[in-house]
Amino acid sequence: MQKKIIVYSIPECYYCNMVKTYLKEKNLEFEEIDVSSDQEKMQEMVAKSKHSSVPVIDIEGDIIVGFKPTLIKEALESMKMDDETKNAMSKNMLFDLMEQ
């Protein structure tokens, strides 16, 4: 299941474009929000990040301000581990039910 990744950006932002290129190279789908044309989304971004600068990346609630590949990679790996943990728990629960 694809997890939700949101990139808050503006068109002329070099680092915003770096983030989007990085995610595309990893074949990850993401929602791009242009905060230069949507004041409500700008307020949403500031509420999440406590920053008014872009890019802001929201990876399942992990907020990263700026293009920081190491932090992005860690958030993506954490997402993957969460999925693996959930899958393992589901399998264990199914096995427990089958034993009853």
Secondary structure by P-SEA (a helix, b strand, c coil): cccbbbbbbccccaaaaaaaaaaaaacbbbbbbcccccaaaaaaaaaacccccccbbbccccccccccaaaaaaaaaaaaaaaaaaaaaaaaaaaaaaac
